[in-house]
């Protein structure tokens, strides 16, 4: 019995077509769904990591959230009509889940701070952390992510008017903190 290509190197490699003839190799077939998924991944991954990083302030956690979102999309790819909207929503929800976890941890410990920020940037980040999670999410999606009001509403699962209200109230909350 021959060993599998995975057992030899730990990586996937093309599988020989004919047993005993190692020089004929089959190219793995790429489905149209896989090709479409790869295109979406290549176009959206970096943008989604930037967005998630703006929301959770840690690139490593942001990358995990985005990777989890792509994994969820792949599992449901045949049933998802708009993959990019699905990704925006799952990334936003993943970030909100992380922020909820942090809120609990914050009661007992100070959150990690990004390195290399100026004093003014630390001040603004601290001010942003005083805003409720929903308002903060809307602000980050709008001003860092560049999302339209309709995209914010879709990603947060609200109406457009609610998204506008969250941004307006979030900005008012930031002004109060900054003016103190």
C-alpha positions in Angstrom: 0.0 0.0 0.0 1.4 3.4 -1.0 1.4 6.4 1.3 -0.8 9.3 0.6 0.6 12.7 -0.7 -0.6 14.2 2.6 1.3 11.7 4.8 4.6 12.4 3.0 4.8 16.1 3.2 1.9 17.3 5.3 0.6 19.2 2.3 -1.8 18.4 -0.4 -0.2 17.5 -3.7 -1.7 16.3 -7.1 -2.7 12.7 -7.0 -1.3 10.3 -9.6 -3.9 9.1 -12.2 -2.5 5.6 -12.6 -1.2 3.6 -9.7 2.5 2.8 -10.3 3.0 5.6 -12.8 4.2 8.6 -10.9 4.7 10.9 -13.9 1.0 11.2 -14.9 -0.6 13.7 -12.5 -4.2 14.9 -12.5 -4.8 18.6 -12.0 -7.5 19.2 -9.3 -10.7 20.4 -10.8 -11.8 23.9 -9.8 -15.5 24.4 -9.6 -17.1 27.6 -10.6 -18.2 28.1 -7.0 -14.7 27.7 -5.8 -13.4 30.1 -8.4 -16.1 32.7 -7.5 -15.2 32.2 -3.8 -11.5 32.8 -4.4 -12.3 35.9 -6.4 -14.4 37.3 -3.5 -11.7 36.4 -1.0 -9.0 38.1 -3.1 -11.1 41.2 -3.5 -12.5 41.5 0.0 -10.2 40.0 2.5 -7.9 43.0 3.1 -10.8 45.5 3.2 -12.7 43.4 5.7 -9.6 43.0 7.9 -9.2 46.8 7.9 -12.8 47.2 8.8 -12.6 44.6 11.6 -9.4 46.1 12.9 -11.0 49.5 13.1 -13.8 48.0 15.2 -11.8 45.7 17.5 -8.4 47.5 17.6 -6.4 44.3 17.2 -5.3 43.1 13.8 -4.9 39.5 14.9 -8.4 39.3 16.3 -9.7 41.1 13.3 -8.0 38.5 11.0 -9.6 35.7 13.0 -13.0 37.2 12.7 -12.7 37.7 8.9 -11.3 34.2 8.4 -14.2 32.8 10.4 -16.6 34.8 8.3 -15.1 33.4 5.1 -15.3 29.9 6.5 -19.0 30.4 7.3 -19.6 31.8 3.8 -17.9 28.8 2.2 -20.1 26.4 4.3 -23.2 28.2 3.0 -21.9 29.4 -0.4 -24.5 27.7 -2.5 -27.3 29.2 -0.5 -26.1 32.8 -0.2 -27.4 35.2 -2.8 -25.1 38.1 -2.0 -21.8 36.9 -0.6 -20.3 40.4 0.0 -23.3 41.4 2.1 -23.2 38.2 4.0 -19.5 38.8 4.7 -20.1 42.4 5.8 -22.8 41.2 8.2 -20.8 38.2 9.6 -17.7 40.4 10.1 -19.8 43.1 11.8 -21.5 40.5 14.0 -18.1 38.8 14.9 -16.7 42.2 15.9 -19.8 42.9 18.0 -19.4 39.6 19.7 -15.7 40.4 20.5 -16.7 43.8 21.8 -19.3 42.2 24.1 -16.6 39.8 25.5 -14.3 42.8 26.1 -17.0 44.7 27.9 -17.1 41.9 30.5 -13.3 41.7 30.7 -13.0 45.5 31.0 -14.8 45.3 34.4 -11.7 43.4 35.7 -8.8 44.4 33.4 -7.7 47.2 31.1 -8.0 46.4 27.4 -4.9 45.9 25.2 -3.7 49.1 23.6 -2.4 49.3 20.0 1.3 50.3 19.9 2.6 53.3 17.9 -0.3 55.6 18.4 0.1 59.3 19.2 -1.3 60.8 22.5 -4.1 62.3 20.5 -5.0 59.0 18.8 -5.0 57.3 22.3 -7.3 60.1 23.5 -9.7 59.6 20.5 -9.6 55.8 21.0 -10.5 56.1 24.6 -13.3 58.5 23.8 -14.6 56.1 21.2 -14.6 53.3 23.7 -17.0 55.3 25.9 -19.6 55.2 23.2 -22.0 52.2 23.2 -21.2 49.3 21.0 -24.0 49.9 18.5 -23.1 53.6 18.1 -19.4 52.8 17.9 -20.0 50.1 15.3 -22.1 52.6 13.2 -19.4 55.3 13.5 -16.6 52.9 12.5 -18.5 51.5 9.6 -19.3 55.1 8.4 -16.1 57.0 9.0 -13.5 54.3 8.8 -15.2 51.7 6.6 -16.7 54.3 4.2 -20.0 52.4 4.2 -23.2 54.1 3.0 -26.1 54.5 5.4 -27.9 51.6 3.6 -24.8 49.4 3.9 -24.5 50.2 7.6 -28.2 49.4 8.2 -27.8 46.1 6.3 -24.6 45.1 8.2 -26.2 46.0 11.5 -29.6 44.5 10.8 -31.4 47.8 11.2 -33.3 50.4 9.2 -31.5 53.2 7.4 -33.1 55.8 9.8 -31.8 53.8 12.8 -28.3 53.8 11.3 -28.4 57.6 10.8 -29.7 58.0 14.4 -26.9 55.8 15.8 -24.3 57.9 13.9 -25.8 61.2 15.0 -26.0 60.1 18.7 -22.6 58.5 18.6 -21.1 61.8 17.3 -22.9 63.7 20.1 -21.5 61.3 22.7 -18.0 61.7 21.3 -18.3 65.5 21.4 -19.3 65.4 25.1 -16.3 63.3 26.0 -13.9 65.4 23.9 -15.1 68.7 25.2 -14.7 67.6 28.9 
